[in-house]
């Protein structure tokens, strides 16, 4: 099907929710389908959610968000997500006529099969063909919590030593295991700097000095 996603195509999906831990099962199912998933709260800034439409393929809005709030979210973001907003339903609310449907949104139950078929039939996102403009403020949102702490403590003129960085991230000293994890975190941050093309600078390390962003 020339309009469908190619087999094996990885999509980036945002799940907007009131409770991140509530979305563990949904996140796992989407990841089982080989898609990348970012889970955020409704407190995310509207400007960033609009900008995210350039980076992500689809916005899932959890049933933890009340209908009136969802309708406002859809009204604001629909022009940017091009019919790629999915409203997750609990139970049989749609069949019972208990919801006011929003235009340009797709309504799905938490069904693995429904999710699979919807994503498989979704046409390519033309907006992703544009180069996204990631800013200093928005880039950390694409990092894990540990990666955020690492990145936010990097200087561009002065090294931060590994011991201090371990205390910042884990609240304890730099054991051999922790220092090994620093190398992994640095590698992941550099991969994301490449992926989002945020800056030409990269996380650098120097023996006996620590880490710097240069």
Phi, psi and omega per residue, in radians:
X1 nan 2.014 -3.042
X2 -1.196 -0.318 -3.128
X3 -1.586 -0.218 -3.086
X4 -1.544 2.970 3.082
X5 -1.236 2.478 3.092
X6 -1.172 2.603 -3.138
X7 -1.023 2.332 3.106
X8 1.448 0.066 -3.127
X9 -1.236 2.212 -3.140
X10 -1.560 2.228 3.109
X11 -1.878 2.658 3.066
X12 -1.854 2.197 -3.017
X13 -2.221 2.381 3.010
X14 -1.806 2.319 2.973
X15 -1.883 2.051 3.115
X16 -1.699 2.241 -2.983
X17 -2.615 2.929 2.997
X18 -1.579 -0.390 -3.041
X19 -2.445 1.863 -3.061
X20 -1.061 -0.705 -3.091
X21 -1.149 -0.422 3.132
X22 -1.188 -0.378 -3.037
X23 -1.659 0.171 -3.080
X24 -1.001 -0.799 -3.109
X25 -1.152 -0.767 3.133
X26 -1.118 -0.750 3.108
X27 -1.048 -0.754 -3.128
X28 -1.123 -0.720 -3.135
X29 -1.125 -0.728 3.117
X30 -1.149 -0.648 3.100
X31 -1.213 -0.561 3.067
X32 -1.097 -0.458 3.091
X33 -1.528 0.188 3.058
X34 1.255 0.465 3.094
X35 -1.790 2.694 3.074
X36 -1.557 2.389 -3.040
X37 -2.256 2.302 3.034
X38 -2.067 2.214 -3.140
X39 -1.890 2.167 -3.122
X40 -2.289 2.808 3.112
X41 -1.566 2.861 3.132
X42 -1.222 -0.098 3.099
X43 -1.405 -0.073 3.089
X44 -0.986 2.465 -3.122
X45 -1.143 2.424 -3.112
X46 -1.001 -0.695 -3.119
X47 -1.048 -0.712 -3.140
X48 -1.215 -0.667 3.122
X49 -1.103 -0.644 3.081
X50 -1.154 -0.788 -3.140
X51 -1.125 -0.549 -3.092
X52 -1.139 -0.347 3.131
X53 -1.097 -0.358 3.097
X54 -1.404 -0.349 -3.047
X55 -1.836 -0.499 -3.052
X56 -1.976 2.670 -3.109
X57 -1.477 -0.529 -2.932
X58 -2.666 2.558 3.073
X59 -2.018 2.052 3.056
X60 -1.719 2.252 3.120
X61 -1.932 2.044 -3.041
X62 -1.201 2.720 3.059
X63 -1.263 -0.097 3.035
X64 -1.232 -0.244 3.115
X65 -1.656 2.235 -3.087
X66 -1.127 2.684 -3.094
X67 -0.974 -0.818 -3.139
X68 -1.033 -0.683 3.128
X69 -1.197 -0.686 3.106
X70 -1.080 -0.739 -3.122
X71 -1.068 -0.649 3.092
X72 -1.188 -0.735 3.109
X73 -1.055 -0.815 -3.122
X74 -1.102 -0.739 -3.128
X75 -1.065 -0.671 -3.112
X76 -1.320 -0.724 -2.952
X77 -1.729 -0.267 -3.096
X78 -0.928 -0.737 -3.133
X79 -1.091 -0.416 -3.062
X80 -1.629 -0.478 -3.086
X81 -1.702 -0.047 3.007
X82 0.830 1.092 3.108
X83 1.062 0.543 3.125
X84 -2.008 0.496 3.048
X85 -1.773 2.192 -3.119
X86 -1.997 2.152 3.078
X87 -1.653 2.057 3.114
X88 -1.456 2.317 -3.103
X89 -1.882 2.631 3.047
X90 -1.805 2.170 3.081
X91 1.161 -2.428 -3.047
X92 -1.931 0.676 -3.083
X93 -1.079 -0.627 -3.115
X94 -1.146 -0.771 -3.123
X95 -1.161 -0.536 -3.103
X96 -1.427 -0.047 3.124
X97 1.192 0.521 -3.048
X98 -1.630 0.056 -3.093
X99 -2.174 2.623 3.012
X100 -1.648 1.965 -3.040
X101 -1.283 2.463 3.063
X102 -1.666 2.494 3.085
X103 -1.211 2.647 3.071
X104 1.125 0.338 3.072
X105 -2.119 2.590 3.086
X106 -1.805 2.386 -3.117
X107 -1.899 2.138 -3.119
X108 -2.329 2.505 2.971
X109 -1.387 2.940 3.109
X110 -1.370 1.139 -3.136
X111 -1.987 2.204 -3.135
X112 -1.007 -0.727 -3.117
X113 -1.146 -0.783 3.123
X114 -1.061 -0.773 3.126
X115 -1.066 -0.807 -3.111
X116 -1.044 -0.838 -3.069
X117 -1.205 -0.666 3.123
X118 -1.106 -0.830 -3.098
X119 -1.200 -0.586 3.132
X120 -1.172 -0.535 -3.088
X121 -1.609 -0.098 -3.066
X122 -1.250 2.192 3.139
X123 -1.222 2.815 -3.126
X124 -1.009 2.573 -3.107
X125 -1.503 1.867 -3.091
X126 -1.146 -0.475 -3.121
X127 -1.192 -0.460 -3.141
X128 -1.250 -0.214 3.112
X129 -1.260 -0.363 3.079
X130 -1.384 2.567 3.118
X131 -1.335 2.146 -3.118
X132 -1.291 2.552 3.089
X133 -1.755 1.717 -3.127
X134 -1.621 2.299 -3.085
X135 -1.826 2.993 3.094
X136 -1.040 -0.580 -3.128
X137 -1.345 -0.615 -3.049
X138 -1.528 -0.489 -3.054
X139 -0.991 -0.796 -3.122
X140 -1.005 -0.369 3.136
X141 -1.150 -0.328 -3.132
X142 -1.644 0.111 -3.133
X143 -1.862 2.690 3.000
X144 -1.211 2.949 -3.101
X145 -1.019 -0.808 -3.136
X146 -1.132 -0.683 3.105
X147 -1.135 -0.655 3.113
X148 -1.075 -0.825 -3.122
X149 -1.089 -0.758 3.103
X150 -1.006 -0.946 -3.051
X151 -1.103 -0.748 -3.085
X152 -1.202 -0.303 3.135
X153 -1.729 0.046 3.110
X154 -1.382 2.391 3.008
X155 -1.768 2.816 3.110
X156 -1.804 -0.183 3.134
X157 -2.032 -0.445 -3.038
X158 -2.301 2.420 3.103
X159 -1.234 2.612 2.907
X160 -1.937 2.226 -3.062
X161 -1.309 2.823 -3.019
X162 -1.151 -0.626 3.137
X163 -1.073 -0.845 -3.140
X164 -1.113 -0.658 -3.129
X165 -1.165 -0.642 3.084
X166 -1.094 -0.719 3.105
X167 -1.118 -0.686 -3.141
X168 -1.115 -0.711 -3.038
X169 -1.476 -0.809 -3.007
X170 -1.972 -0.149 3.117
X171 1.322 0.335 3.052
X172 -2.607 3.049 -3.026
X173 -1.212 2.993 -3.053
X174 -1.502 1.520 3.019
X175 -1.253 2.912 3.116
X176 -1.030 -0.655 3.132
X177 -1.133 -0.781 3.140
X178 -1.113 -0.730 -3.124
X179 -1.149 -0.563 3.056
X180 -1.168 -0.651 3.120
X181 -1.157 -0.544 3.083
X182 -1.042 -0.715 3.127
X183 -1.093 -0.681 3.127
X184 -1.169 -0.761 3.132
X185 -1.088 -0.742 3.129
X186 -1.066 -0.731 3.134
X187 -1.106 -0.756 -3.128
X188 -1.151 -0.695 3.118
X189 -1.103 -0.756 3.125
X190 -1.111 -0.642 3.101
X191 -1.107 -0.694 3.141
X192 -1.303 -0.566 3.028
X193 -1.077 -0.678 3.071
X194 -1.171 -0.782 -3.053
X195 -1.111 -0.758 -3.066
X196 -1.674 -0.065 3.074
X197 0.893 0.772 -3.091
X198 -1.287 -0.809 -3.104
X199 -2.622 2.732 3.093
X200 -1.336 -0.231 -3.127
X201 -1.356 2.681 3.141
X202 -2.376 2.808 3.078
X203 -1.244 2.107 3.126
X204 -1.987 2.644 3.091
X205 -2.230 2.571 3.104
X206 -2.381 2.326 -3.096
X207 -1.030 2.233 3.100
X208 1.440 -0.122 -3.129
X209 -1.971 -0.743 -3.137
X210 2.033 -2.389 -3.015
X211 -2.102 2.635 3.113
X212 -2.638 2.730 3.081
X213 -1.813 1.873 -3.104
X214 -2.412 nan nan
